[in-house]
Amino acid sequence: AALAALRRKGVASVLVEGGGQVAASFLRAGLVDRLEWFRAPILLGAEGRPCVAALALENLAAAPQFRRVSAEPVGDDLWERYDAVR
């Protein structure tokens, strides 16, 4: 409903930043055109929080696919940009 209201007002693009549940809900709905991905050189293991919650995929072919279009260092981190493969 919120996206439909924005579309009616002429908004064509929004930045969605949230937790794994929010990310998964937009991915499941096919509403993600680009990912802005930041990686740090640390490992959290099982104590970490998932960046994307369950997608309820029926098979591997159903997974959302993205193509990396750029990567650049930001300090010790890496900033990657991915566009959706449609």
Chimera marker file (.cmm) of the C-alpha trace (Angstrom):
<marker_set name="trace">
<marker id="1" x="0.000" y="0.000" z="0.000" r="1" g="1" b="0" radius="0.5"/>
<marker id="2" x="2.823" y="2.403" z="0.866" r="1" g="1" b="0" radius="0.5"/>
<marker id="3" x="4.601" y="1.759" z="-2.436" r="1" g="1" b="0" radius="0.5"/>
<marker id="4" x="1.373" y="2.216" z="-4.391" r="1" g="1" b="0" radius="0.5"/>
<marker id="5" x="0.777" y="5.560" z="-2.650" r="1" g="1" b="0" radius="0.5"/>
<marker id="6" x="4.319" y="6.682" z="-3.463" r="1" g="1" b="0" radius="0.5"/>
<marker id="7" x="3.884" y="5.619" z="-7.092" r="1" g="1" b="0" radius="0.5"/>
<marker id="8" x="0.693" y="7.694" z="-7.347" r="1" g="1" b="0" radius="0.5"/>
<marker id="9" x="2.683" y="10.686" z="-6.113" r="1" g="1" b="0" radius="0.5"/>
<marker id="10" x="5.287" y="10.148" z="-8.851" r="1" g="1" b="0" radius="0.5"/>
<marker id="11" x="7.989" y="8.516" z="-6.728" r="1" g="1" b="0" radius="0.5"/>
<marker id="12" x="9.764" y="5.963" z="-8.915" r="1" g="1" b="0" radius="0.5"/>
<marker id="13" x="12.547" y="4.841" z="-6.590" r="1" g="1" b="0" radius="0.5"/>
<marker id="14" x="12.971" y="4.303" z="-2.857" r="1" g="1" b="0" radius="0.5"/>
<marker id="15" x="15.880" y="3.265" z="-0.664" r="1" g="1" b="0" radius="0.5"/>
<marker id="16" x="14.829" y="0.438" z="1.637" r="1" g="1" b="0" radius="0.5"/>
<marker id="17" x="17.034" y="-0.115" z="4.645" r="1" g="1" b="0" radius="0.5"/>
<marker id="18" x="15.948" y="-2.491" z="7.329" r="1" g="1" b="0" radius="0.5"/>
<marker id="19" x="16.615" y="-5.844" z="8.872" r="1" g="1" b="0" radius="0.5"/>
<marker id="20" x="16.556" y="-9.286" z="7.349" r="1" g="1" b="0" radius="0.5"/>
<marker id="21" x="12.754" y="-9.565" z="7.453" r="1" g="1" b="0" radius="0.5"/>
<marker id="22" x="12.264" y="-6.305" z="5.547" r="1" g="1" b="0" radius="0.5"/>
<marker id="23" x="14.903" y="-7.281" z="2.978" r="1" g="1" b="0" radius="0.5"/>
<marker id="24" x="13.325" y="-10.705" z="2.460" r="1" g="1" b="0" radius="0.5"/>
<marker id="25" x="9.829" y="-9.299" z="2.055" r="1" g="1" b="0" radius="0.5"/>
<marker id="26" x="10.935" y="-6.923" z="-0.725" r="1" g="1" b="0" radius="0.5"/>
<marker id="27" x="12.965" y="-9.676" z="-2.421" r="1" g="1" b="0" radius="0.5"/>
<marker id="28" x="10.052" y="-12.150" z="-2.264" r="1" g="1" b="0" radius="0.5"/>
<marker id="29" x="7.783" y="-9.514" z="-3.840" r="1" g="1" b="0" radius="0.5"/>
<marker id="30" x="10.243" y="-8.944" z="-6.696" r="1" g="1" b="0" radius="0.5"/>
<marker id="31" x="10.626" y="-5.270" z="-5.767" r="1" g="1" b="0" radius="0.5"/>
<marker id="32" x="14.427" y="-5.074" z="-5.597" r="1" g="1" b="0" radius="0.5"/>
<marker id="33" x="16.185" y="-3.585" z="-8.623" r="1" g="1" b="0" radius="0.5"/>
<marker id="34" x="19.551" y="-2.875" z="-7.003" r="1" g="1" b="0" radius="0.5"/>
<marker id="35" x="21.530" y="-3.982" z="-3.976" r="1" g="1" b="0" radius="0.5"/>
<marker id="36" x="24.030" y="-1.744" z="-2.208" r="1" g="1" b="0" radius="0.5"/>
<marker id="37" x="26.123" y="-4.221" z="-0.262" r="1" g="1" b="0" radius="0.5"/>
<marker id="38" x="28.759" y="-3.337" z="2.334" r="1" g="1" b="0" radius="0.5"/>
<marker id="39" x="31.177" y="-5.965" z="3.605" r="1" g="1" b="0" radius="0.5"/>
<marker id="40" x="33.589" y="-5.651" z="6.481" r="1" g="1" b="0" radius="0.5"/>
<marker id="41" x="36.666" y="-7.849" z="6.968" r="1" g="1" b="0" radius="0.5"/>
<marker id="42" x="35.257" y="-9.552" z="10.070" r="1" g="1" b="0" radius="0.5"/>
<marker id="43" x="33.480" y="-12.852" z="10.697" r="1" g="1" b="0" radius="0.5"/>
<marker id="44" x="30.577" y="-13.067" z="13.140" r="1" g="1" b="0" radius="0.5"/>
<marker id="45" x="29.625" y="-16.700" z="12.735" r="1" g="1" b="0" radius="0.5"/>
<marker id="46" x="26.398" y="-17.957" z="14.243" r="1" g="1" b="0" radius="0.5"/>
<marker id="47" x="26.294" y="-14.972" z="16.617" r="1" g="1" b="0" radius="0.5"/>
<marker id="48" x="25.653" y="-12.624" z="13.676" r="1" g="1" b="0" radius="0.5"/>
<marker id="49" x="22.254" y="-11.501" z="12.400" r="1" g="1" b="0" radius="0.5"/>
<marker id="50" x="21.146" y="-12.630" z="8.917" r="1" g="1" b="0" radius="0.5"/>
<marker id="51" x="21.048" y="-9.784" z="6.407" r="1" g="1" b="0" radius="0.5"/>
<marker id="52" x="18.180" y="-11.535" z="4.591" r="1" g="1" b="0" radius="0.5"/>
<marker id="53" x="15.558" y="-13.722" z="6.283" r="1" g="1" b="0" radius="0.5"/>
<marker id="54" x="14.097" y="-16.859" z="4.720" r="1" g="1" b="0" radius="0.5"/>
<marker id="55" x="12.931" y="-16.447" z="1.136" r="1" g="1" b="0" radius="0.5"/>
<marker id="56" x="10.877" y="-19.681" z="1.048" r="1" g="1" b="0" radius="0.5"/>
<marker id="57" x="12.434" y="-20.758" z="-2.240" r="1" g="1" b="0" radius="0.5"/>
<marker id="58" x="11.042" y="-23.855" z="-3.895" r="1" g="1" b="0" radius="0.5"/>
<marker id="59" x="14.325" y="-24.497" z="-5.697" r="1" g="1" b="0" radius="0.5"/>
<marker id="60" x="17.627" y="-22.827" z="-6.518" r="1" g="1" b="0" radius="0.5"/>
<marker id="61" x="16.315" y="-21.528" z="-9.848" r="1" g="1" b="0" radius="0.5"/>
<marker id="62" x="13.742" y="-19.445" z="-7.935" r="1" g="1" b="0" radius="0.5"/>
<marker id="63" x="16.443" y="-17.467" z="-6.100" r="1" g="1" b="0" radius="0.5"/>
<marker id="64" x="16.633" y="-13.757" z="-6.958" r="1" g="1" b="0" radius="0.5"/>
<marker id="65" x="19.665" y="-13.155" z="-9.156" r="1" g="1" b="0" radius="0.5"/>
<marker id="66" x="21.897" y="-10.087" z="-9.286" r="1" g="1" b="0" radius="0.5"/>
<marker id="67" x="24.889" y="-8.970" z="-11.339" r="1" g="1" b="0" radius="0.5"/>
<marker id="68" x="27.698" y="-7.028" z="-9.681" r="1" g="1" b="0" radius="0.5"/>
<marker id="69" x="28.179" y="-3.712" z="-11.471" r="1" g="1" b="0" radius="0.5"/>
<marker id="70" x="30.844" y="-2.166" z="-9.242" r="1" g="1" b="0" radius="0.5"/>
<marker id="71" x="32.981" y="-2.658" z="-6.173" r="1" g="1" b="0" radius="0.5"/>
<marker id="72" x="35.111" y="-0.127" z="-4.366" r="1" g="1" b="0" radius="0.5"/>
<marker id="73" x="36.935" y="0.005" z="-1.062" r="1" g="1" b="0" radius="0.5"/>
<marker id="74" x="35.646" y="2.275" z="1.687" r="1" g="1" b="0" radius="0.5"/>
<marker id="75" x="38.349" y="2.200" z="4.318" r="1" g="1" b="0" radius="0.5"/>
<marker id="76" x="38.789" y="-1.470" z="5.213" r="1" g="1" b="0" radius="0.5"/>
<marker id="77" x="35.272" y="-2.290" z="3.974" r="1" g="1" b="0" radius="0.5"/>
<marker id="78" x="34.074" y="-3.113" z="0.473" r="1" g="1" b="0" radius="0.5"/>
<marker id="79" x="31.068" y="-1.400" z="-1.139" r="1" g="1" b="0" radius="0.5"/>
<marker id="80" x="29.490" y="-3.509" z="-3.869" r="1" g="1" b="0" radius="0.5"/>
<marker id="81" x="26.593" y="-2.598" z="-6.164" r="1" g="1" b="0" radius="0.5"/>
<marker id="82" x="24.434" y="-5.240" z="-7.818" r="1" g="1" b="0" radius="0.5"/>
<marker id="83" x="21.636" y="-4.877" z="-10.355" r="1" g="1" b="0" radius="0.5"/>
<marker id="84" x="18.797" y="-7.371" z="-10.563" r="1" g="1" b="0" radius="0.5"/>
<marker id="85" x="18.904" y="-9.857" z="-13.425" r="1" g="1" b="0" radius="0.5"/>
<marker id="86" x="15.470" y="-9.895" z="-15.005" r="1" g="1" b="0" radius="0.5"/>
<link id1="1" id2="2" r="1" g="1" b="0" radius="0.2"/>
<link id1="2" id2="3" r="1" g="1" b="0" radius="0.2"/>
<link id1="3" id2="4" r="1" g="1" b="0" radius="0.2"/>
<link id1="4" id2="5" r="1" g="1" b="0" radius="0.2"/>
<link id1="5" id2="6" r="1" g="1" b="0" radius="0.2"/>
<link id1="6" id2="7" r="1" g="1" b="0" radius="0.2"/>
<link id1="7" id2="8" r="1" g="1" b="0" radius="0.2"/>
<link id1="8" id2="9" r="1" g="1" b="0" radius="0.2"/>
<link id1="9" id2="10" r="1" g="1" b="0" radius="0.2"/>
<link id1="10" id2="11" r="1" g="1" b="0" radius="0.2"/>
<link id1="11" id2="12" r="1" g="1" b="0" radius="0.2"/>
<link id1="12" id2="13" r="1" g="1" b="0" radius="0.2"/>
<link id1="13" id2="14" r="1" g="1" b="0" radius="0.2"/>
<link id1="14" id2="15" r="1" g="1" b="0" radius="0.2"/>
<link id1="15" id2="16" r="1" g="1" b="0" radius="0.2"/>
<link id1="16" id2="17" r="1" g="1" b="0" radius="0.2"/>
<link id1="17" id2="18" r="1" g="1" b="0" radius="0.2"/>
<link id1="18" id2="19" r="1" g="1" b="0" radius="0.2"/>
<link id1="19" id2="20" r="1" g="1" b="0" radius="0.2"/>
<link id1="20" id2="21" r="1" g="1" b="0" radius="0.2"/>
<link id1="21" id2="22" r="1" g="1" b="0" radius="0.2"/>
<link id1="22" id2="23" r="1" g="1" b="0" radius="0.2"/>
<link id1="23" id2="24" r="1" g="1" b="0" radius="0.2"/>
<link id1="24" id2="25" r="1" g="1" b="0" radius="0.2"/>
<link id1="25" id2="26" r="1" g="1" b="0" radius="0.2"/>
<link id1="26" id2="27" r="1" g="1" b="0" radius="0.2"/>
<link id1="27" id2="28" r="1" g="1" b="0" radius="0.2"/>
<link id1="28" id2="29" r="1" g="1" b="0" radius="0.2"/>
<link id1="29" id2="30" r="1" g="1" b="0" radius="0.2"/>
<link id1="30" id2="31" r="1" g="1" b="0" radius="0.2"/>
<link id1="31" id2="32" r="1" g="1" b="0" radius="0.2"/>
<link id1="32" id2="33" r="1" g="1" b="0" radius="0.2"/>
<link id1="33" id2="34" r="1" g="1" b="0" radius="0.2"/>
<link id1="34" id2="35" r="1" g="1" b="0" radius="0.2"/>
<link id1="35" id2="36" r="1" g="1" b="0" radius="0.2"/>
<link id1="36" id2="37" r="1" g="1" b="0" radius="0.2"/>
<link id1="37" id2="38" r="1" g="1" b="0" radius="0.2"/>
<link id1="38" id2="39" r="1" g="1" b="0" radius="0.2"/>
<link id1="39" id2="40" r="1" g="1" b="0" radius="0.2"/>
<link id1="40" id2="41" r="1" g="1" b="0" radius="0.2"/>
<link id1="41" id2="42" r="1" g="1" b="0" radius="0.2"/>
<link id1="42" id2="43" r="1" g="1" b="0" radius="0.2"/>
<link id1="43" id2="44" r="1" g="1" b="0" radius="0.2"/>
<link id1="44" id2="45" r="1" g="1" b="0" radius="0.2"/>
<link id1="45" id2="46" r="1" g="1" b="0" radius="0.2"/>
<link id1="46" id2="47" r="1" g="1" b="0" radius="0.2"/>
<link id1="47" id2="48" r="1" g="1" b="0" radius="0.2"/>
<link id1="48" id2="49" r="1" g="1" b="0" radius="0.2"/>
<link id1="49" id2="50" r="1" g="1" b="0" radius="0.2"/>
<link id1="50" id2="51" r="1" g="1" b="0" radius="0.2"/>
<link id1="51" id2="52" r="1" g="1" b="0" radius="0.2"/>
<link id1="52" id2="53" r="1" g="1" b="0" radius="0.2"/>
<link id1="53" id2="54" r="1" g="1" b="0" radius="0.2"/>
<link id1="54" id2="55" r="1" g="1" b="0" radius="0.2"/>
<link id1="55" id2="56" r="1" g="1" b="0" radius="0.2"/>
<link id1="56" id2="57" r="1" g="1" b="0" radius="0.2"/>
<link id1="57" id2="58" r="1" g="1" b="0" radius="0.2"/>
<link id1="58" id2="59" r="1" g="1" b="0" radius="0.2"/>
<link id1="59" id2="60" r="1" g="1" b="0" radius="0.2"/>
<link id1="60" id2="61" r="1" g="1" b="0" radius="0.2"/>
<link id1="61" id2="62" r="1" g="1" b="0" radius="0.2"/>
<link id1="62" id2="63" r="1" g="1" b="0" radius="0.2"/>
<link id1="63" id2="64" r="1" g="1" b="0" radius="0.2"/>
<link id1="64" id2="65" r="1" g="1" b="0" radius="0.2"/>
<link id1="65" id2="66" r="1" g="1" b="0" radius="0.2"/>
<link id1="66" id2="67" r="1" g="1" b="0" radius="0.2"/>
<link id1="67" id2="68" r="1" g="1" b="0" radius="0.2"/>
<link id1="68" id2="69" r="1" g="1" b="0" radius="0.2"/>
<link id1="69" id2="70" r="1" g="1" b="0" radius="0.2"/>
<link id1="70" id2="71" r="1" g="1" b="0" radius="0.2"/>
<link id1="71" id2="72" r="1" g="1" b="0" radius="0.2"/>
<link id1="72" id2="73" r="1" g="1" b="0" radius="0.2"/>
<link id1="73" id2="74" r="1" g="1" b="0" radius="0.2"/>
<link id1="74" id2="75" r="1" g="1" b="0" radius="0.2"/>
<link id1="75" id2="76" r="1" g="1" b="0" radius="0.2"/>
<link id1="76" id2="77" r="1" g="1" b="0" radius="0.2"/>
<link id1="77" id2="78" r="1" g="1" b="0" radius="0.2"/>
<link id1="78" id2="79" r="1" g="1" b="0" radius="0.2"/>
<link id1="79" id2="80" r="1" g="1" b="0" radius="0.2"/>
<link id1="80" id2="81" r="1" g="1" b="0" radius="0.2"/>
<link id1="81" id2="82" r="1" g="1" b="0" radius="0.2"/>
<link id1="82" id2="83" r="1" g="1" b="0" radius="0.2"/>
<link id1="83" id2="84" r="1" g="1" b="0" radius="0.2"/>
<link id1="84" id2="85" r="1" g="1" b="0" radius="0.2"/>
<link id1="85" id2="86" r="1" g="1" b="0" radius="0.2"/>
</marker_set>
